[in-house]
Amino acid sequence: MNSITELLKEILVSTHRGSAYEVAEIAGLAYRTVIDQTDGRINPSVEVIKASWLVTKDPRLKRLLEPEGWELARKAEAIQPTRDAEGETTDVILAASTLIESIRKAKEDGRLTKEERLTILSNLGIVKLEVEEAEAALNQEISSMAGPRLNVAGTGK
């Protein structure tokens, strides 16, 4: 068992007994999947670590998510698209292109620097945000039509 797994087990099973149910709900996972991450069957996911922190507010989890010199910022509760669905979808493509370019640049010399890694992760975060904005714009545009709302990649959002 690695140290993150041990920490999750201590927090979710011992210190905050029963909180794994709420963590599973927030992370959009089955309860069993969360438990598997606390006993070493599956490596802990970032989603479970984030959800665990949201539920327990354990400072040890915050240190995992927020390294020294960084500060977590809460994402807006509701994503509000700034453009129509077509414009937001174009933003997804542009953000993905920027991500691809940062990956290609990082591969040029065959080694990944800390700065390149942070750039790639930042660009990935932008792609995710653009996808959420596109989903919100699409949902706004089809809200008058019959049928369910869009659910990107089964996130439950």
N, C-alpha and C positions, 0 to 999 in steps of 0.2 A: 504494500500500500504506500502511495506517495504522500508527501506532507499535506497537499491540498485535500486529498481524499480523507486523510485522518482528521484534518481540521473540519471539513464538512460533517463527518460522522460525529465528532465531538459536539458541534454546534446543533445539528439537526436532530440527532438521536439522543444526546445526553442533556445538553444545556437547555435547548428549546424543544423539548419532547413534543411530538405531534405536529411540529411546524412543517414537516416535509409535505403534508397535504396541500398547504397553502403555497408552498414553493412550487409544487407540481402545477398547480392551477396558474400561477403567475407566469411560469416558464412555458406553459402550454404543452406539458409533458404528462405522461402517465406517472402516477405515484410510484409504481414499481421501478421506473426508469430513474427517478430521483434516488430511491433507496439503493439501486444498483451502483449509483455514483458515490454513495457514501460507504459502500463496502468493498470497493475496488473492482467490481465486475466490469464497470465502464469508467473510462477516464472522465473526471468532472468537466462539464461544459461551462462555457462563460455564461450561458443563459441561467444555469442552475446557481452558479456563484452569485450572479447579479440578483436573482430572485431571492436567494438565501439572505443576502444583505438587506434587501427591501423588507423582508419579513422580520428578520432578527435585529437588524441594525448593529450587528456584532462588528466592532472596530477592526478585528483581524481580517474580516472579509473585505472591509473597505480598503485596507492596506494592499490587499491583493489586486483590487480593481483600480486603485488610485495610487500609483507609485509616487515616491517622494518627488516633489516638484510639480506634480500634476493635480488637477482638481476636477472632480466629476461635476457635470452640470446636468440638471434634470431636463429631459426632452419635453417639449410642449405636449400637453396631454392630448390635444387633437391637432393633427397635421392639417394645416390650411393651405391648399394649393394657391399659388399666385397666378396661375395661368390656366387655360383650358386643358383638356386631356391630351390633345395633340401636342401642345407646347410642353406639358410636363413629361410626356413620353419622349419627346426630343431631348429634354434635359437628361433623361436616363441614359440615352445613347451617348450624349456628349460626356457625361460623367464616366461612363464605362470606357469610352475612348481614352480619357485622361488616365484612368486606372491602368489600362493596357499599356499605355506609353510609359508609365512609371515602372511597371513590371519589366518591360523590355529594357529600359535604361538600367535598371538594377542588374539585369542579367549580362550586360555588356562585358563586364570584367570577370564574371563568374563568381563573384562574392557579394554578399549582401551586407551593406553597412547599416549601422543603427539608424542613420538619417534616411536611407532608402527604405528601410523597413517601416519607419514611422510615416513616410510619405505614402507608401502603398496602403497602410492601414487607414490613414486619413482619407485617401481617395476611395477606398472601399466603403468607408462610413458615408461619404458623400453619395456614392451610388445607392446605398441602402435608403438614405433620406430621399433621394430623387424618386426611387421606386415607391416609397410611401406617399409622396406628394402626387405621383401619377395615379396611384390607386385611389386616393381621396378625390382627385379631379374626375376620374372615371365614375366613381360612385355618385358624385354630385350630378354628373351629366345623365346618368341612367336612373336617378332616383324616381323620376316620374314614370319609368317603365316598370312593367311587372317583372318579378323574378328576384332572386337573392342578390345581396351585395357581393362584390368581388372579395375574394380572400386569397391574397398572394401567398403562395408556397405553404398553405396550411397553417399560417401563423396564428389564426384565430382572431386577428385584429379587424 
